[in-house]
Amino acid sequence: RRVQTLAQPLVGLDADVFVFQEVENAELACAVARAADPASPWTCWAGIWAHEPHPQNVAVAARVPGSLVQLDSGRGMGQRGVLEFAPEGVNLRLAAVHLKSSVGASGVRDCGNAAKRMAVAWGLQARQQALAGPAYLVIGDFNVDPADPEKVGYDRTDDILLEADDEDLLPRFPEAMALAASGRYRTVIDRAFLRPAAGVGVDRLWFVDAPLEGWGSDHRPLVVELRGE
């Protein structure tokens, strides 16, 4: 029932790659992807940095050929890692993230959480510097609202990604921004940053109009549609 509930809003998206947060393992990610699109051949991976009883792993499900690496989930990126998917024959890397939450914390008490978010951002900045060629999409749950005045001044997650020449994609799409801000938490925490490169462009970005209650998640699915140029 959980698999079917999570898959229902994803049916008909015709997505090549799904990114999940807060999943136990790759088997669950594949079960949801197959329920959403049973006609496609899905290959799935999940991070291994989180364990029971409360796994917070990131997972990637792809119906297109490609390879995946898990970026450092140790000291180099704080307590959480990143899954980086490279679709075969496309000038693109996709980094799936789930950053440390700031729920219930602010100011000095939240500095440690901000440091963990920024550790991942610095790791992604270094990774992009090492991969000078492909477009680089960072997507997932950032767990911090860039407009939250309590975070301004000590959380530099966005700044670090912008220094890597990544663009925050949501401001390009005002309708998506408005829908995100209308959610239960009235905050924009599901986000996508793209470092552009030859051969890859952005056509659309939108949130699936899934209910925030009763479908197994407190997030609407975020969709980014890329094109070859």
C-alpha positions in Angstrom: 0.0 0.0 0.0 2.9 2.4 0.8 4.5 1.7 -2.6 1.3 2.3 -4.5 0.5 5.5 -2.5 3.9 6.9 -3.2 3.9 5.9 -6.9 0.4 7.3 -7.8 1.5 11.0 -8.2 4.4 9.8 -10.4 2.3 7.9 -12.9 2.4 9.4 -16.4 5.4 11.6 -15.8 7.5 9.6 -18.3 10.6 10.3 -16.2 14.0 8.9 -17.0 15.3 9.3 -13.4 13.6 9.4 -10.1 15.3 10.8 -7.0 14.0 9.8 -3.5 14.9 10.9 0.0 14.2 9.2 3.4 14.0 5.7 1.9 15.4 2.6 3.5 17.0 1.0 0.5 17.2 0.6 -3.3 14.6 -2.1 -3.3 11.9 0.4 -2.1 13.0 3.0 -4.7 12.7 0.4 -7.5 9.3 -0.8 -6.2 8.0 2.8 -6.4 9.5 3.4 -9.8 8.1 0.2 -11.2 4.6 0.9 -9.8 4.8 4.4 -11.4 6.1 3.1 -14.8 5.9 -0.8 -15.0 6.8 -0.8 -18.7 10.3 0.6 -18.2 13.4 -1.3 -17.0 14.5 0.3 -13.7 17.9 0.2 -12.1 18.2 1.5 -8.5 20.8 2.6 -6.0 20.6 3.9 -2.4 23.1 5.5 -0.1 24.5 3.4 2.7 25.2 6.1 5.3 21.9 5.8 7.2 20.7 2.7 9.0 17.8 1.5 11.1 15.7 2.5 13.0 15.3 5.8 11.1 17.0 5.6 7.7 17.4 8.9 5.8 19.0 7.5 2.7 18.9 9.1 -0.8 18.0 6.8 -3.7 18.1 7.0 -7.5 16.0 5.0 -9.9 16.9 5.2 -13.6 15.3 3.7 -16.7 18.2 4.9 -18.9 21.7 3.4 -18.9 24.2 5.0 -16.7 26.6 4.8 -13.8 26.4 5.9 -10.2 29.0 6.9 -7.5 28.4 7.7 -3.9 30.3 10.8 -2.9 32.0 11.0 0.4 29.5 10.7 3.3 32.3 11.0 5.9 34.2 14.0 7.1 34.4 15.6 3.7 30.6 16.1 3.5 29.5 16.0 7.1 27.1 13.2 8.1 25.3 12.8 4.7 26.5 11.8 1.3 25.4 12.4 -2.2 24.5 10.0 -5.0 25.8 11.1 -8.4 24.2 9.6 -11.5 25.8 9.9 -14.9 23.4 9.0 -17.7 25.1 7.3 -20.6 25.7 9.4 -23.7 24.5 12.7 -22.0 26.7 15.6 -21.0 25.3 15.6 -17.5 25.8 14.6 -13.9 22.8 14.4 -11.5 23.6 14.8 -7.8 20.8 13.6 -5.4 20.9 15.3 -2.0 19.0 15.4 1.3 20.5 18.1 3.5 20.3 18.3 7.3 17.0 19.7 8.5 16.6 23.0 10.5 13.1 22.2 11.7 12.8 23.3 15.3 16.1 25.1 15.4 17.3 28.6 14.7 20.1 31.0 15.4 23.0 29.7 17.4 21.2 26.3 18.0 21.0 25.8 14.3 24.6 26.6 13.4 25.6 22.9 13.6 22.9 22.0 11.2 23.9 24.7 8.8 27.5 23.5 9.0 26.4 20.0 7.9 24.5 21.5 4.9 27.4 23.6 3.9 29.8 20.6 4.2 27.7 18.9 1.4 27.7 22.1 -0.6 31.5 22.5 -0.4 31.9 18.9 -1.4 29.7 19.4 -4.4 31.6 22.6 -5.3 34.9 20.6 -5.2 33.3 17.8 -7.2 32.2 20.2 -9.9 35.6 21.8 -10.1 37.1 18.3 -10.7 34.5 17.6 -13.4 34.9 20.6 -15.6 33.0 19.3 -18.6 29.4 18.2 -18.0 26.3 20.0 -16.9 25.7 19.4 -13.2 22.2 19.2 -11.6 21.9 19.2 -7.8 18.4 18.2 -6.8 16.6 17.1 -3.7 15.5 18.2 -0.2 17.6 21.2 0.8 15.7 21.5 4.1 16.2 25.2 4.4 14.2 28.1 3.1 16.5 30.6 1.3 14.2 33.5 2.3 14.1 32.6 6.1 15.5 35.7 7.8 16.7 33.6 10.8 19.1 31.8 8.5 20.6 34.8 6.7 24.1 35.5 7.9 25.2 32.0 8.9 23.8 29.5 6.3 25.8 29.9 3.1 24.6 26.7 1.3 23.1 28.6 -1.6 26.1 30.9 -1.9 28.5 28.0 -2.0 26.6 26.4 -4.9 26.3 29.7 -6.7 30.1 30.1 -6.4 30.3 26.8 -8.3 28.5 28.5 -11.2 25.2 26.7 -10.4 21.9 28.5 -11.0 19.0 28.2 -8.6 16.3 27.0 -11.1 13.2 27.8 -9.1 13.2 31.6 -9.7 13.0 30.9 -13.4 9.6 29.4 -12.9 7.4 31.7 -10.7 4.4 29.4 -10.8 6.4 26.6 -9.3 7.8 29.0 -6.6 4.3 30.1 -5.7 3.0 26.5 -5.4 6.0 25.5 -3.2 5.3 28.4 -0.9 1.7 27.4 -0.5 2.5 24.1 1.1 1.9 23.1 4.7 5.3 24.5 5.8 5.0 27.5 3.5 8.6 27.2 2.6 10.7 26.3 -0.5 13.0 23.4 0.5 12.7 21.1 -2.5 15.1 22.7 -5.0 17.3 22.3 -8.0 20.5 24.0 -9.0 22.1 23.5 -12.4 25.6 24.3 -13.7 25.0 24.7 -17.4 27.1 23.1 -20.1 27.0 22.6 -23.8 24.3 20.2 -25.0 22.0 20.5 -22.0 19.2 23.0 -21.4 16.2 23.4 -19.1 12.7 23.3 -20.6 10.4 23.1 -17.5 10.3 22.9 -13.8 7.2 22.1 -11.8 5.7 20.6 -8.7 3.3 17.7 -9.1 0.0 18.6 -7.6 0.0 15.8 -5.1 -1.9 16.2 -1.8 0.3 16.9 1.2 -1.9 14.7 3.4 -2.6 11.1 3.0 -0.2 10.0 0.3 2.8 9.2 2.5 5.0 12.3 2.2 5.0 15.9 3.3 6.6 17.0 0.0 5.2 17.5 -3.5 7.3 15.8 -6.2 9.6 18.3 -8.0 10.1 17.7 -11.7 12.9 19.1 -13.9 12.7 18.6 -17.6 16.0 18.8 -19.4 16.7 18.8 -23.1 19.6 18.0 -25.4 20.8 20.9 -27.5 
